[in-house]
Amino acid sequence: MRREGSALHGVGVVMLKEIADHFSSIIIVIGVAVMAAIAVFVVSMGIGPIKDTTAEDPFLFLLLFTRSSPLSLPVLLSLILVPALAIVLGFDAVSGEHNRRTLSRILSQPIYRDALLFGKVLGGLFTLAMTFILLWLLVIGLGLLGLGLPPNAEEMARALVLLVITMIYGAFWFTLALLFSILFRSAAAAILVSFGVWLLLTFLWPAMAPALASSLVGANDILGLLEVQQAFARLSPVVLYNEIVAIVLDPSIRSTQQAVLAQLGLVMIERGAVPQAPIPLLQSVLIVWPQIVGLVASSILLFVIAYVVFQRQEVRA
């Protein structure tokens, strides 16, 4: 049977319905409120020490993100806040329709599966984007009030890059939860498996990477051991996100291995480079461009798998 009309007819209707459902959900409202409260607490606790100890730093505003407290805002975003919100948004996108027995009713209307899935994805990503923009504006506003000076153009550009990267990172976890929502018709199973994968990729795999690298490379080859260790660790999106944020928010870092070597008591200085001298934003982005492409590609791959599975899935009344 040939399709009649556009396969994307009705995407806008589904997207608006998903956005309305998300923003009217008490779970999402509480989650966004908790994220905002944590952001306010973390930034407020760090404004005083930043003003007292680093008043002459040319990138003072960026310290709100990197050194605002012992547990910085990007670390909280990468480990807990972004994955939790994205998974909650996506775990029942399709399984919830199965449980409510509304999927067959929706598809009996003049709307194709393509439009339904695209609408749900766009609605979830829009909700994530609005939440992250709210947090970003909140942090910028607190910085203006607490520090008493506006950020310069370089700082604003780097903060905007952080916002975009956080959206991409959230899209990865959302598409992962969406995939499990399609694979499992039970919403409980979808959320349990989603959080299980989150625990594996966030805590277990980065801890296992050094042991795997040590089993393949001799301990005498320090640089080779670090390269293999980073290669294993980068299979986790959390590691990719943290590397991107570390480079983008600190103009003095010139390599992703610089922080790892610093933990070993070693200093990495490139030939002809001035230590601690800031580099332009474009150079920082180029350093972590492979990591950015990896995050984008993994999100697209998860969506493609979810799309193929959903297209082949049997829908029963």
N, C-alpha and C positions, 0 to 999 in steps of 0.2 A: 504494500500500500504506500503510495506516495503522499508526502506531506502537503498540506494546503496552507499557504501563507508562510510567514516567517516563523522559524523555530524559536525565536526570541520574543515572540509576541506575548506580552504579559509580564516581562521581567520587572518593569517599573512598579506594577501593582504588587507583585510578590515582595519586592525590596521594601516598599513603603510599609507593607503589612509586617514584615520582619522587624523593621526599625521601630514601629509602634509597639510591637510585642516586647522587644528588648527593653525599651525605655519605660514601659509600664510594668515590667517584671520587678517584684520586690527584691529578688535575689540580685539582679543586675544593679538596681539602685543602691542596695546596701554595699555591694562590691565596689562600686564607683566611689561611694562615700568613704569607705575604709581606705581605698587607695589615696584619696585626697587627704584624709586625715594623717596617714603615714607620711605623705610627701610634705605636708605642712610641719609635722613634728621633726622630721629629719633635717629639713632646711633651716627651721627656726633654731634648732640646737647648734647648728654649725655657723650661724651668722656671726655670733660674738667672737669665737676663736679666729675666724677668717679676718675680721676687722683688726684684731689685736696683733696677730703674728705675721700677716702677709699684706700689709697695707700698700706696699710698693710693687706688688706683682702686676705685670702688664695685662695678665689675663685673670684678674681677680674674680670676675663674674663666673668663669668656668669652674672655680673652686666650689661653688654651690652644688655642683653635680659630683665632683670627684673627692672633695675633702670635707664635706659638710658635717660628717659624723664618722665614727668608726665603721659603720656599715652604710656605705654611700648609696645614694638613690639609684644609680645604674645597677648596682649589685642586687638591690631589692627588686628592681624591675626584671632583671634577667632570671633570678632564682625563683621568685614567688609571684609577684604581682601580675606581670604580663601573661605568663603561662596559665595561671589560675583563672583570670578573667576570660582569656581566649577559649579555654576548654569549657568553661561554664556556658559561654555563648554558643559553642558548636556541638556539644555532646548529644543534644536531643533535636538537632535541626531536622533530621529525617526519622530517627527512631521515635521521636515524639509524635510524628504524624502516624506512624504505624500503631503506636499505643492508643492513640485517640481514634484510630480507624478513619482518618480524614484524608489519607493520601490518595486512595482510590476515588474519592469524591472530587478532589482537586483535579486529578488527571482526567476525570470524565468531562471536565469543562474544556472549552477550546483553548487549552494551554498544554504545551509539550513539556516533557521532562527537562529539556534543556533550560527552558525559561524558569522552571521551578527551582532547579539547582543554582543557576546563575543568580536568581533573585535572592535566594537564601545566603549565598556567599557574599554578594554585594551588601546586603543588609547587615550581616555580621561584621564585615570589614568597615562599613561606615560607622557602626557603633563603636568599634575599637578605635577608629581614627578620631572620633569626637571625644572619646574619653582621654586619649593621649594628648590631644590638643588642649583640653581643659587642664590636665596636670601640668603641661608645659607652660601655659599661661600663668598658672598658679605659682609655679616656681619662679618664673621671671618677675611676677608682681611682688613676691616676697623678697626677692633680691633687690628690687628697686627700693622698696620700703626699708629694708634692713641695712643695706650697704650705703644707700644714699647717693648712688651714682649709676648712670645708665651704662649698659654694655656697649662696647664699640662694635663696628661692623664685622670684624673678624670673629668676635665672640658670638654675635647673633647668628652668623653663618654656621659656625660649628654647632651651636645649639639647635639650629634648624636641621642640620644633618643628623644629629642625635634623634630628633623627633621622627624623621623619615625612616631611619634604621629601626627604631622601636616599632613603628607601624609594620615594617616588613617582618620583624621578629614575631610580632603578634599574629601576623597572617600565617606564619608557619604553624604555630600551635592551634590556630583556629582550623586550618585545613586538616591537620592531624586529627583533631576531635571530630570534624565533619566526616572524615573517612571511616572512623570507628562507628560513628552514628549510622552510616550506611551499611557497614558490615554486620553490625549487631542490631537486631530489632528491639532489644531491651535497652532502655536508656541507662539503667543501672550498670549493665555490662559495659556500655560505651564509656561511661565516665570512669569506671574502675580501671579499664584498660588504658584510657587516656592518661590518667594520673599515674598509673604504673610505668608507662613509657616516659612520662615526665621525670619520675624519680630515677629511672635508669639513666636517661640522658643528662640529667642535671647533677646528680651526686655520685652515682656508681661508676659510670663510664669514665669521667675525668679522673677518678681515683684509681681506676684500673689501668689507664693509659701508661703511667710510668712503669708499672710492673711488666706490661707487655713489651714496652720499648727495651727494658733492661734484658729481657729474655732473647732479644734479637740482636742487640748491639752491645759490644763490650763496654765496660765501665770506663776504660781508658780513653775512649773517643767521646769527649764531652759534647763537642758540637754535633757529631753524628747522633748521639743519644738524644740530644735536645730536638733535633729535626724529626727523628722517628717518633719521639714522644708527642710533639706538636701535631704530627700527621695523624696519629691515633686520636688525640684529644679533639681535633677539629671535626671528627665525625659527629660531635655533639653541637647542636645549634647554640647552646649556652656559651660554649667556648668561642665560637665565631663572633657572637654578639659582644662578648666581653673584650675580645681583641679589637674589634672595630671601635667600641666606645673608648677604650684606653688610648688609641692612637688619635682619634678625632678630638677628644676633650683635652689632650695634653700635647701642645705644639712642640714640646721639647723631645718627645719620643720619636725616634727615627726608624725603629724596627720592632716587629712583634716579638723578637727574641730578647730585646733589651730588658724588659721586666723580668723575664725568666732568669737571665744571667745575673741580674741584681739580687735575686733571692739567693743565689749561690755565692754572693760576694764578689762577682766579677763585673767589670765595667766595659761596655761595648762602645767604642769610638770609631766612627768611620773615617777613612782617610780624607783629610781636608776639611772635616767638619769641626765646628766650634761647639764644645760641650755646652749643653743647656740652652743653646741658641734656638729660638722658635723657627719652625718651618712653615711655609704657606699651607693654607687649607687644601689646595689642590694636591700638593705632595702627600699630605696625610691621607687623603682619600685614595690616592694611587697605591699607597702602601698596603691598604686593607681592601683594595678592589677585588682580589680573589675571594675574600671572605664575604663581601657584599654579594657577589655573583653567586656564591654557594648558598647563601640564605634565600635569595630570590629563586634560584633553580630548584632548591628542595621544596619550597612552597608550591611552585608550579607543578612539580612532579607529583606531590601529594594530591593536588587538585585534579590532575589528569587521571590518576588512579581512581580517585573517588568518582569522577565523571564516568569513566568506563564501567566501573562496578554498578553504579546507579542506573546506567542505561541498560545493562543486562539483567538487572534484578527483577524478579517477578513481583508484581503488585497484586495483592488479593484484597477483595472487598471485606 
